Every structure is written in C-alpha cells, then in structure tokens.
Amino acid sequence: MTRYDGVAFDLDGTLVDAFHVIVAAVNGTLAHFGFDRAEPELIKRKVGRGMRPLLGNFFPADRLDEVIEYYKDRYFGTPPAETDLLPGAAQLLTRLHEAGVKLSVVSNKPAPLGDEVMDHYGLSPMLSAVLCDDGTIPLKPSPAMILAAMEHMGTGAKRTLYVGDMPIDVEAARAAGCDVAVLPTGCATEDELRAAGPDFLRRELIELAPIVLEGSE
C-alpha cells in the first residue's frame, strides 16, 4: 500500500522550467511600454502568485490592464517546446502512475499554458486534472485548487501529497489539510523553504518516489 493515494504538483519550478520564457515576456513587455528591463533573477523571484501580481511588481497599477493584454500575447504565443521539463519529472510521474497513484497539476500559471505543456510532453494522459489560472478559482495560497484537484483524483486530504517550490505552496497545502513536499528548483532557496515548515524537502524530483510509494522519511 502506498503512503499517498494522490499527488498534486505545482508546475513552474517544480515540474518544468519556464523561467527563461517568463523573463523574455516580462522584459519584452517592459521594453514595449518604455520601461527599463529587469534583471532575470529579480523576475524569477517574483514568479508564482499569478500573472497580475507578477506584472504589478514592474508596472503602475493604473496601467496593468493594458500591460496584461500585451504580456498575454507575448507569453501565450510561446511554443510549449520552449518550456523544459525538469530532470526526473517524466520518470517520477510515470513511476507513480504505474503504481496506481492519482496525479494532477495545480498551478497559478495561466490555464492554456499548463495544458499545452503537459500535452506537448505526453504527460496529460497520466493526469486526473490540470488546474491553472482560468479566472474562475482562487489562486494559491488559497487551498481552492488543491481541494478541487483532490476531488478530481478522488483522494482525501490525509492521503494526498502536494509538491511545490515556494512557501505559498506550503501555505496552500496546509490550508487544504494535506502533506506537502518542496524542492529548491524554483523561486525559493532551501532556507526559505525549510523555514516554511514542509513535511518533506528534497533536492530532486525522483527522490519523492520512495516517500509516496514506500512511506520513507
């Protein structure tokens, strides 16, 4: 018997690396509106809470609506092949799926892009749901998307693990009542993640397999 019946994953910084795509879209938008480009590391540190909060770090509030429309044209037009799977992502999902564990994606990434990336890499058939920002559900750190994912997977909170790369992932999982594992492969440092109090901190995705399948600490 596995320790968890279902695992929900964040996307950017957890399963995939899209930061170079996001940086290019943000800096292209800044240039279009006459603002100085931002350092890539600064943009990366602001990713994770959704498109409007991200752009709100770089543009005045009274211009955000027009900025978002331009940004969406740039960002949504990026081919999914330009987003890279992180090492071990396909192997982990395949291993868990073959063991009968239910899988889903829960991310603040805009909705069309989450589906497109999972489809491109052939991972969609293993997923019960891909839940991203479609404007109809509160974003993390709200637990709403994790709760919806559990409903799609048919798993209870005590038998569900959420996997992310940011303190808000820990916050959302705690609010949903499920355990949480984090990886320092995205926006946050190990120290920041450890301070957030996750159940598990691992450096590589494949290291999560024993936790899910064997209950290893």
C-alpha positions in Angstrom: 0.0 0.0 0.0 1.3 3.4 -0.9 1.6 6.2 1.6 -0.4 8.6 -0.6 -3.3 7.8 -3.0 -2.8 11.1 -4.9 -0.1 13.6 -5.6 -0.7 17.1 -6.9 2.2 19.1 -8.4 2.9 22.7 -8.9 4.2 23.4 -12.4 6.8 26.2 -12.9 9.9 25.5 -10.8 8.5 22.1 -9.8 7.9 20.0 -12.9 9.0 22.5 -15.6 11.5 25.3 -16.1 9.7 28.2 -17.9 11.6 31.0 -16.2 13.5 32.0 -19.3 10.2 32.2 -21.2 8.7 34.4 -18.5 11.7 36.6 -18.2 11.6 37.2 -22.0 7.9 38.0 -21.9 8.3 40.4 -18.9 11.3 42.2 -20.4 9.7 42.4 -23.8 6.6 44.0 -22.2 8.7 46.4 -20.2 10.6 47.5 -23.4 7.3 47.9 -25.3 5.9 50.3 -22.6 9.2 52.2 -22.3 10.4 50.8 -19.0 13.9 49.6 -18.3 14.5 45.8 -18.4 14.6 43.9 -15.1 17.3 41.5 -14.0 16.3 37.9 -14.7 16.9 36.8 -11.1 14.5 39.6 -9.9 11.8 38.5 -12.2 12.3 34.9 -11.2 11.9 35.8 -7.5 8.5 37.4 -8.3 7.0 34.5 -10.2 4.5 32.2 -8.6 1.5 34.2 -7.4 -0.2 34.7 -10.8 0.2 37.0 -13.8 -1.3 40.2 -12.3 0.8 40.1 -9.1 3.9 39.4 -11.2 3.4 42.3 -13.5 2.3 44.5 -10.6 5.9 44.4 -9.4 7.1 46.2 -12.5 4.2 48.4 -13.7 2.0 51.1 -12.2 -1.4 49.8 -11.1 -3.3 52.2 -13.4 -1.7 50.6 -16.5 -1.9 46.9 -15.5 -4.9 46.1 -17.7 -3.3 47.2 -20.9 0.1 45.7 -19.8 -1.5 42.3 -19.1 -3.1 42.2 -22.6 0.2 42.8 -24.3 2.0 40.4 -22.0 -0.5 37.7 -22.7 0.0 38.0 -26.4 3.8 37.5 -25.9 3.6 34.8 -23.3 0.7 32.8 -24.6 2.3 32.8 -28.1 5.4 30.9 -26.8 5.6 27.4 -28.2 5.4 24.8 -25.3 8.6 23.2 -26.6 10.4 26.3 -25.2 9.4 25.2 -21.6 11.8 22.5 -20.3 10.8 19.5 -18.2 12.9 19.5 -15.0 15.1 16.4 -14.5 13.2 13.4 -13.3 9.7 14.9 -14.0 8.6 12.4 -16.6 10.3 9.5 -14.8 8.6 10.3 -11.5 5.1 10.8 -13.0 5.4 7.6 -14.9 6.6 5.6 -11.9 3.8 6.9 -9.7 1.1 6.4 -12.4 2.2 2.8 -13.0 1.9 2.2 -9.2 -1.7 3.4 -9.3 -1.2 6.8 -7.7 -3.6 9.5 -8.9 -1.8 12.6 -10.3 -2.7 16.2 -11.0 -1.3 19.6 -11.6 -2.2 22.7 -9.5 -0.5 25.9 -10.6 -1.0 29.7 -10.7 0.2 29.5 -14.3 -2.3 30.8 -16.9 -4.7 27.9 -17.8 -4.0 27.4 -21.5 -0.2 27.1 -20.9 -0.4 24.4 -18.3 -2.5 22.1 -20.6 -0.3 22.8 -23.6 3.0 22.0 -21.8 1.6 18.7 -20.4 0.2 17.8 -23.8 3.5 18.6 -25.5 5.4 16.2 -23.3 2.8 13.5 -23.4 2.1 13.6 -19.7 -1.6 14.6 -19.9 -2.9 11.0 -20.1 -1.5 10.3 -16.6 -3.2 13.3 -15.0 -6.7 13.4 -13.5 -6.7 17.2 -13.8 -4.6 20.2 -14.8 -5.9 23.1 -12.7 -4.4 26.5 -13.5 -5.5 30.2 -13.5 -8.6 30.3 -15.7 -10.1 33.2 -13.7 -12.8 31.1 -12.0 -11.0 29.8 -9.0 -8.9 31.5 -6.3 -5.1 31.1 -6.7 -2.6 29.8 -4.2 -2.0 30.4 -1.4 -5.8 29.7 -1.3 -6.4 26.0 -1.0 -9.2 26.1 -3.6 -7.3 24.5 -6.5 -5.7 21.8 -4.3 -9.2 20.9 -2.9 -10.5 20.8 -6.5 -7.6 18.5 -7.5 -8.4 16.1 -4.7 -12.0 16.0 -5.9 -10.8 15.1 -9.4 -8.4 12.5 -8.1 -10.9 11.1 -5.6 -8.4 11.3 -2.8 -8.8 12.6 0.8 -6.6 15.2 2.3 -4.8 12.8 4.6 -3.8 10.6 1.6 -2.8 13.4 -0.7 0.7 15.0 -1.1 1.2 18.4 -2.7 4.6 19.2 -4.3 5.8 22.7 -4.9 8.8 25.0 -4.9 7.6 28.1 -2.8 6.5 28.9 0.7 3.0 29.7 -0.7 2.8 26.0 -1.8 3.3 25.0 1.9 0.7 27.6 2.9 -1.9 26.3 0.4 -1.3 22.7 1.2 -1.7 23.3 5.0 -5.0 25.1 4.3 -6.1 22.1 2.2 -5.2 19.8 5.0 -2.7 17.7 3.1 1.0 17.0 3.4 3.5 19.0 1.3 6.9 18.3 -0.2 9.1 21.1 -1.6 12.1 21.4 -3.9 14.6 24.2 -4.3 14.3 24.1 -8.0 12.3 27.2 -8.5 11.8 30.6 -6.9 12.8 29.9 -3.3 16.0 29.0 -1.5 16.4 25.9 0.7 16.5 28.1 3.8 13.2 29.8 2.8 11.6 26.5 2.1 12.8 25.0 5.3 11.5 28.0 7.3 8.0 27.4 5.8 7.8 24.1 7.6 7.1 21.5 4.8 6.7 17.8 5.6 9.5 16.9 3.2 12.3 18.8 1.5 14.1 17.1 -1.3 16.6 18.3 -3.9 15.4 16.2 -6.9 12.0 15.1 -8.0 12.8 11.4 -8.3 13.7 11.5 -4.5 9.9 11.8 -3.9 9.1 8.3 -5.2 10.1 6.5 -2.0 8.1 8.9 0.1 4.9 8.3 -1.9 5.3 4.6 -2.7 7.0 3.3 0.4 6.4 5.9 3.1 10.1 6.5 3.5 11.1 9.6 5.5 
